[in-house]
Amino acid sequence: MGKVFSRKNISGVNVMGDDFRKFASAGIIYAAIAIYLYQPYFNRFSPFQFLRLVNVCAAGLGAYAISRRWVFSFWASLFTGLIYGFGPLMLRINSFHPTAGLMAAMVPWLFCPAVFWPRRKTKWVSWALCVLPFLVIAIFFAVTTYLHLFAMPKQIRLRAVDLLWFFAPMVRINSAPAYFGFYHIAIAPLIMGFAMLLAAKRYGILLILSMGLVLGFSNSFLEVTSIMWVTIPVLGFALIIGEGMQGLVETGFSDRKWVLATAIVLAGLSIVMTILSAKYSAAFSQSAKMYMLGAVVVGTIYFMLRAKMRMNRVKMLILCLAMGVDVFFGARFIVDMLF
């Protein structure tokens, strides 16, 4: 399947020597975006509610940090943090009590012990540590309930119909209590990332994602608002998107068929959204435009591969610009609707 899909290429990155300046740069970028998103509503915030800005930045940095275990591209890791910290689900949870957003922001940091535990001799310890985020979420809701601090409504959970809106989460912004989905162009690296995940036979990650989704669909138990469990698979998907971005950029001539297939999927989604816009609601038109933009970008990468043009920096540039526009306008739209 080519070098991009080899286990060696995606088995892990040595992050212990990762440049701290890159981490700080990511933090500055996240802080600037957080201020941009919430600044129009500062006059409504009490001092405690400014924790919302800290929450999205901490969530983004946590996702960035653990992505460095597998992703060596700074820009791919940066967008991993953007997809999780500024994604529809995190922004929605952060609109409730600020402590709910703080719990969601802690999830990637709680996975750090499992992600960075030395695995050569004690791999089972790493797997055991994966329980930590589940445990802390349960403890958080037990403590807040005991203190009569109800951070989120308990009845919020995923429903089967929510899966239908996975590809257009912003369309349901007025009626859906939670948003399970991602920004449109991120679907392209998500597809590529899943192909890489399966090629590397990292089925354990899929097991953890599945557990979070099952709990997200379940009724509330242990006083936990079920939608909080969904932060775990959403974090996993964000990591897969980061790997997929790297894969789209690093892929070679022999893997061009995967890039072409991804472009076709995005073009197909654009057509579907256009039809839905004409038949049901004009709200689908923005999704149609974004998917078409994604199809053009991925198609451009495909033709560059077909011409055997490496130019990885150019590929990353156009991919980041397109995804940046999508995240920028999508997050702005969501925050404006929530506040």
Steps between C-alpha positions, in 0.01 A plus 500: 500500500800730483725656756238733649296203613788297638502421872847640534396838368212546745608297799613799702709814524759581763343805662724528805732727303216694339575870482324679787475808282258315274284412799505863613419615146199270490386641834527858372301412187228327704483797740461745211218292349327467839510877551367556148210260557391616845601868501158625375345349813750609763252756636266211589765293677550496874867464605450126546357459150828611345603144582333414168799647317741298711294187433519511120871588507578220748296254294684597183842480663420161652402360162809659346723344767381141463494526120879541511519131590410420139501824298833667420352793304443810713214615279323164512533499880376859514185405312453196723469746788271728300266215406463389861531823698295715262276230355119494522486266802756688711341837424159361595616349829688822576174695466365333814660557839874579458591197711341274236731651239791452740422128529489467120831689478661257745423191289805518266731574794363197685604283206860627515619235752365221278633655178853571622551203731805296387356194327797277441468301821171604660252552220217378724556802728432732207171325434406514867565874503242543221238450771607826669286740290190284548564487874557875538184583304297281736666657806443852365126451466476319834671791676302772322175320577599468866573874506170573320694652212318374193748582223290351218147363450512125561267407215735609219620197308556388144208368301500295183370799304807700604716274284309623196630849570861395539590662169305823560497568875453876466164453326354373828649778707164640608331177602762239590603485868845369403708499186668184386693587189798682360569789272444404139845489342633303799307202361773460234788437745258300716451254213873484433577466869262208541663323206839550666363379836367179350820447301699525823257256670456728800170347597537593866435865416180401322393310813542810717307712248221243492474494879458877510232491230305220673504693827398815312188326369410354840275655759663692781651286775742570785360856480699555177350701215537249217620752242818554705611146411493604133798732559714184497413381147498860372855538633592174326352620173693828534823300534407294195437823308847624598656178373289523187624851427853374525410206280345718229815709486755219523323253272688390190416414141404142586234618749332751271187284470422564868525873445275479192243296695500762775444782248210306347338454844519874572360584156216254563424659837492841332243373249288348779508826700404697188198277446398529867539877475261512204243262649502578872705789633745757371706426814656209309647733237796602716586134558479440124747782433746379761491142373559621145795708622637188668451295184692760297787505750530120523460475123787744459715280723403200287608666175826607664560135591407386153759741360748364757540841658607461861470863623380388843509851641267622227262212568495577871451870431191458284355236732553719808354806329184314401455335840581828673223682312258221588588501871512880517150556363350185653614580854390863462154385390464253789608744773271770364204261511582381851548844655 
